[in-house]
Amino acid sequence: MADQSFLAWPFFEDRHRQLAATVRDWAGDRFGETGFADHADVDEDCRQIRSALGAAGLTRNAVPAAFGGMSETLDVRSLCLIREHLAYRSGLADFVFAMQGLGSGAISLFGTPEQKQAWLPGTGAGELCAAFALTEPEAGSDVAAVATTAELDGDHYVINGEKTFISNGGIADFYVVFARTGDAPGARGLSAIIVPADAPGFEIAERIDTIAPHPLARLAFRNCRVPASYRVGEAGAGFKIAMATLDVFRSTVGAASLGFARRALDEATRRATQRKLFGAPLSDLAGVQTQLAEMAVDIDAAALLIYRAAWTKDSGAARITREAAMAKLYATEAAQKAIDSAVQIFGGLGVTKGSVPEALYREIRALRIYEGASEVQKLVIARAHLSEAAS
């Protein structure tokens, strides 16, 4: 990563700068220039990457210190720095790390001591694979439309329904599932429940292939029984738990986008300075210089929004819904634009399968959708603005 000057910003402490250097060196050593190569066996590659992240101690940043983690509470700046530097080298490595945090995040934030002890140490060590199961065929951005039900039957919940586009689906050891427990209408009637992968009545209904191969699946719950003690937080508090978890991890989606954008800028700069056109380097062309300048400005602006949000959360803010939405919206959209510019500068090679710009082009697209699509982030920001204006 050519530009490391942002680490001198006052958002960071020395421990963050040291962490960034550790991740940069580790990812460079492990992936070199091949991190965006095709993965013949995505599931196995994810397992190997997760194990390696665990051995390097990086997944410890995804859980609290009391249960094997690095910080007393989840440190959002650390999560963002790790995702940014992993994404620069490997989209799949970023995905693996991100899901260890998001998949177990509800337990870290709202779980009982017993739940935390059961699931977090293994997650932090890279030994257990976590998943966050919220999306359904008819409920994506509209969380209130979740139809999966969980009914109490003695000391167990019986879960029925489906989830889809669930990251780590098919390889996770446990899923935090959001289901309707009937405590209230709409979003207020949801609860969060831990479902082990071997729970009776749970199955992987379908594996889902995407343009950037990651382990995704449609999950089916058919009278799936789990102990009532596996509910995370209060009954009916599922929406609050989901939003609080996304509050922490939404900024990190922006950070992954930032890593992709920085790689795009570095690749485009290298290409522009080495490729000759009409007897001179591409970088001599005013149009190419304009593209590079716009990429550099957008990257710095995205970084400021991301680390503003992360610093605000780490400084004790209860919620950073507005700040995280701004960071994710701007960073993902800016990264899409930067990567498109890199593809254009590379010309035909930019759309050739196996090239870094082509891989980045496929990797970035989903980030503008998952954990709240760009259109939803705009609604979140506008509602926060209007609420502040009315107060």
N, C-alpha and C positions, 0 to 999 in steps of 0.2 A: 504494500500500500504506500504509494508515493507520498501523500500528504498526511503527516502525523501532527501538524501544528495545532490542531484542535484540542489536543490533549493538554495544552497549556492554558486552556480556558478555565475560569474560576469555578466551573461546575464540578471539577474533579479534584480528588485528593491524590496524594502520592500512591496510595494503594491501588487506585484505579489506573494510574499510569503504568504501574508495574504489571497489573493484570493484563492491560492491553498489549504490552510487550510480550508477555508470556503466551497469550493466545495467538498473536501475530506469528511468533517464532514456531509455536507448535503446529499451527495450521500450515505454515509454509513448509515445514519439514515433512509433514504427513502427506500433503496434497500437491505441493509444488505447483506445476502448471496443469496438472491433470484432474483437478478436483471437479471440473464440470464435464468430465467424460461420461459417456453412457454407462449405466449400471446394469449389468447383465442380470443380477439377482438383487433387486432393491431391498427386499426383506432382510437378506443376509448382510448386505452392506450396511443397513441401518443397525443391525445387531453389533456388527464389528465396530462401527463408528461410536455407538453408545458405550461399548465396553472400553474403547480407547479414550473417550472423553472422561469416563469414570476413572480410569487408571491415571489420567493426567490431573485429576482432581477438579476438572472444570464443571462437571454436573453437580458438584457440591454447592455451587452458587445458586442452584435451582430450589434449594430447601433451606429452612432455618437452621442456625447453628446447633440448637438443642437436639436436633435429629440428624446430625452429621453434616450440616451445611457450613458455609463460610461466614455468614453474617447473622446477627441476632434475628433480624427480619429480612425478608427478601429485599435485596439492594438493587433497585431498578437501573441505576447507572451501570452496575456490573453486568446485569443481564443484557443491557443494550450494547455495551462494549464487546461482550463475547459474541453476540449475534452479528454485529457489524463485521468483526474480524473473521468469523467463520464464513459468513456469506460472501465475503470477498474471495475466498478460496474454493468454497464448495456449498452449493445450495442444499445438498442433502445433509451435510454436517450441520448447517444452520437449523434445518428442519428437526433433526434428531435432538439437538440441544433444546430448542424452543419447546418441544412437546414434553420434555421432562419437567419443565417448569409449569407450562400451561396445564398439562394433564393432572399434575398434583397440586396446582395452585389453590384450588378450593379447600383442600385438606390443610395446606400450610396456613391459610388465612382463617379458616372457620372450623377445622376438625377438632375432635376431642383429643386429649392426650393419648388415649388408646389408639385412635385412628392414625394419629401422626406417627406413633411408634411402630405401628404395623406396616405402614406404606412408605414413609418418607426416607428412612435410612437406606433402603434398597434403591429407591429412586435416585437419591443423591450419589450413591456409589456407582450408578449406571448398571445395576444388576436387575432392577425392575423397570419395565417399560410402561409409561403412563399415557392416558388418553382422556380427552375432554369431549363429552358427547352431548351436544346441544342441538345441532341442526337436524331438521327432519325434511321429508319430501315436500311438505307444505308449510314449513316454518324455518326460514332462514333468518333474515333480518328482523322479521316479526316474531319475536320470542313469545309473545302472548298467544300465538297460534299453536304452540306445542301441544300435541295430541297424545303422546305416550302417557300412559297412566301407571300409577303405583298405588295399589290398594293394600291397606293393612289387613293381614290375616293372622291373628294371634301376635306372635313376636316376629313375624316376617312381613316384608313387602312383596307383593306379587305384581310384577311389571309386565305390561303388554304394550306393544307398539314398535315403531321403527325409528332409527336414526340413519342419516346418510352423510356422505362426504366427511366421515370421521377419520381424522389423522391418526395414524398408528392402528387403524382398524385391521384386525387380523394378526397383529404381532404384539399388541399390548397385553400386559399382565393384569391390568385393572383399568376400569373406565369410571369416570365421574359422570353419571347420567342425570340429566334434568328431566323430571317427569311430573305429571300433574297428580297431586295427592288430594285434590278436592277441597282444599282449605279455603279457597276464595276463587272468584272468577278471574279469567285473563292471566296476566303475568304473575299476579299475586297468589295464584294457586299452585305454583311450582315448588318442588323440593329437589335437593341434590342428594344423590344416593351412590355410594361406591358399589360397583358391580365387578367382582372378580371375573376373569376370562373363563374360568371353569364353572361359573354359576349355572345350576340346572335351568334350562329354558332359554339360555342365551346362545345365539349362534351368529356367525358371519354369513349374512345372506348373499353378499356379492362383493367382489373386489372391484375397485373402480380405477381405471387407467386414465391418467391425465397427461397433458402435453409436457409437463416436467414430472417425470415419474417419482412419485412418493407413495408410501403405503396408505391407501385410503380404502374405506369400505362402507357398505350399508350393513347396519346391525339390525337384528331381529330379536325381539323379546316376546316369548310365547309362554305365558305363565311362569316367567322367570322369578325364582324365589331367592331373596337375600335377607339376612337378618335386619330387623328394624334398627339395630344398633349401627348399621352401616350408613344411615342417613347423616349427612353432613349439615350441621347447623339445625336451626329450628324448622319444623314442618311449615311449608308455605314461604320460606325465606329463599327459595331457589333463585328467583330473579335477582334479588339483592346480591346473592353469592356470585352468580354468573357475572353481573356487571362489575362488582368489586374485583373479581379475578381479571376480567378484561381491562379494567383500569390499570392494573399493574403491567399486563403483558401487551396491551395495544401499542404502547410506545416502542416496545421491542420489535414489533412488526416494521415500524418505521426504520428502526436501526438496521434490520436485515436489508431493507430496501436501500438504505444508505450504503451498505457494504457492496451491494450489486452495482449501484451507481458509481461508486469510487472505482470499482474494477472496470466498468465501462469507460470511464474517463481515462484511466491509465492505459487501457488497451487502445483507445482511439488516439491518444496522444502519441503512443509508440508508432502506430500505423501512419499517422499524419506526418511524422517527422522522418520516417523511413521510406515511405512510398513516393516515387517520383511521378509527376504529371507535367507534361509539356516542359520537361527539362529542369523542373524545380520540385522541392518537396511539397506535398499536399498542404502542409502547414503554412506555406507562403500565401495560400489563397485566402482572401478576406472572408469568404463564406465559411470556410473550415474554421478559421479563427473565431468567427462569431459563434459557431456551434460549440467550440471548446469553452469559450467564455461563458455561455449560457449554462453549460453543464457545471462549470466550477461554481458559479453563483448559486445555482439551485442546490448543489450539494452542501454548501456552507449554510444556506438558509434552512435546509432540512435538518442539518446537524444541530443548529441552534434551537429549533423547535423540539427536536427529540430530547436533547439533554436538558433543556429548560423543564420539560415535563418530568423527566426522570429525577432531576435535582429537586423539584417541587415535592414529589412523592417521598423521596428519601429524607426530605427536611421535615416531614411530619404531617403533610396534608392528608386529611382523611380520604378525600377523593380528588382525582385530577381528570375528571371526565372530559372537560373542555380542552385542557392542555393535551391530553393523550389523543383526542380526536383530531386536533389540529396537526399534531406530529404525524399521525398515521396518514391522514389525508394528503398533506403536502408531500411527505417523503415518498409515498408510493407513487403518486402521480408524477413527481419530479423524476423519480428513478425510471419510470416507463419512458418518459421523454428523453432522458439521457441515454438510455440503452438504444432507443430508436435512432438517435443521432450517431451512436457508435456503429450501428449496423450500416447506416448510410455512408459513413466515412470508410468503412471496410468494403463497400460495394458488394459485388457478388459473393465474396468470401464471408460477408456478414450474415448471409442466409444459407451458408453451406453447413450441412449437418456436421457437428463435431467442433466447430469453431466456438470460441468463448462468447462472442457477441450473440451467436445463434442460441447458445445455451442460456445466456442471461435473458434473452428475449422471451424464452419459454418460462424461465423461473419467475420473472417479475409479475407476470400477468395475474396470477392467483392472489397476490398480496393486496391488490386493489379490491378484492372481494371478501376474503376471509377475515374473521373477527370484526365484521362490520364493513360493508361495502362503502366506497367513497361517497355515494349518494346519502347513505345513512349518517356518515360522519358530518356531512354538511347540515343535516337536520339537527344532530346533537349540538353542533356549534351554534347554530341559529337559535335553538331553544335556550341554550345557556345565555346567549347574548340578550335575548328578549327578556329572560327572567331577571337578569342584572339590570336592564334598562327600566324595568317596571318597579324595582325595589327602591 
